[in-house]
């Protein structure tokens, strides 16, 4: 069961998604769910994916937390001193926002579906 504020997903940057799929498949036996040519998800202990979307991918691995109420969690992040660097946006599977913590690390928070006012 997904819980607010718990690490839920780990996204890696990938300039060549087919090459990383080949590597992780051969080295560790990972299998993938493709979401177009620039994104491949995996479920290997911790769910995650390789993001090859130019301009969208973080240059470092991106820890992704979960929230049942994305707007409320964004407000909590801001109140605690986090800096929103990508406001809430939709992606296949849900919505998310990105923030920097006080140490400068980039993280994201995601939620399934549409906001309650739209769904």
C-alpha positions in Angstrom: 0.0 0.0 0.0 1.3 3.4 -0.9 1.8 5.9 1.9 2.2 9.6 2.1 5.8 10.7 2.2 7.3 7.3 1.7 9.9 6.6 -1.0 7.8 5.0 -3.8 9.9 5.2 -7.0 13.4 5.9 -8.3 13.9 7.5 -11.7 17.3 7.4 -13.5 18.4 9.6 -16.3 19.1 7.8 -19.6 20.5 9.2 -22.8 20.1 5.8 -24.5 17.1 4.0 -23.0 17.5 0.8 -25.2 21.1 0.5 -24.1 20.3 0.8 -20.4 17.5 -1.7 -20.8 19.9 -4.1 -22.5 22.5 -3.7 -19.8 20.1 -4.1 -16.8 18.3 -7.0 -18.5 21.6 -8.8 -19.2 23.3 -8.1 -15.9 20.4 -8.5 -13.5 17.5 -10.0 -15.4 15.3 -6.9 -15.2 12.2 -6.7 -17.3 10.6 -3.4 -18.4 7.3 -1.8 -19.3 7.8 0.7 -22.1 6.0 4.1 -22.1 7.1 5.3 -25.5 10.7 5.2 -26.9 12.1 7.5 -24.1 10.8 5.9 -20.9 11.0 2.4 -19.6 9.7 1.4 -16.1 10.9 -1.4 -13.9 9.7 -3.2 -10.8 12.8 -4.8 -9.2 12.4 -4.4 -5.5 11.7 -0.8 -5.7 9.7 0.5 -8.7 11.5 2.9 -11.0 12.2 3.9 -14.5 14.8 5.2 -17.0 13.9 8.7 -18.3 15.3 9.7 -21.7 13.0 12.7 -22.2 15.3 15.5 -23.2 14.8 18.5 -20.8 12.6 16.4 -18.5 15.1 14.1 -17.0 17.0 15.0 -13.9 20.8 14.8 -14.3 20.9 12.6 -11.2 18.7 9.7 -10.0 15.4 11.2 -8.9 13.8 9.8 -5.6 10.1 10.0 -5.9 7.8 10.1 -2.9 4.1 9.4 -2.9 1.1 11.6 -1.7 -2.6 10.8 -1.6 -3.2 14.6 -1.8 -0.6 16.2 -4.1 -1.7 19.8 -3.4 -1.6 19.3 0.3 1.8 17.7 0.1 3.2 20.5 -2.0 2.0 23.0 0.6 3.7 21.0 3.4 7.0 20.8 1.3 6.9 24.6 0.8 6.1 25.3 4.5 9.0 23.1 5.6 11.4 25.1 3.4 11.5 23.1 0.2 11.7 25.0 -3.1 9.3 24.0 -5.8 11.3 23.7 -9.1 8.6 22.1 -11.2 5.0 22.8 -10.2 2.4 20.1 -10.4 2.1 18.6 -13.9 0.4 15.6 -15.4 2.3 12.6 -16.8 1.2 9.1 -18.0 -0.1 7.5 -14.8 -0.7 10.6 -12.6 0.7 14.0 -11.6 3.8 15.1 -9.8 5.9 18.1 -8.7 9.7 18.4 -8.2 11.4 20.3 -5.3 14.8 20.9 -3.8 15.4 20.2 -0.2 17.6 22.4 2.0 20.7 20.4 1.0 20.0 21.1 -2.7 18.8 17.5 -3.6 16.1 17.3 -6.2 13.1 15.0 -5.3 9.6 14.6 -6.7 6.3 13.7 -5.2 3.6 12.0 -7.3 0.0 11.0 -7.0 -2.3 8.8 -9.1 -5.1 10.3 -11.2 -6.5 13.8 -11.5 -6.9 16.4 -8.7 -10.1 15.8 -6.7 -11.7 18.9 -8.3 -11.3 17.3 -11.8 -12.0 13.7 -11.1 
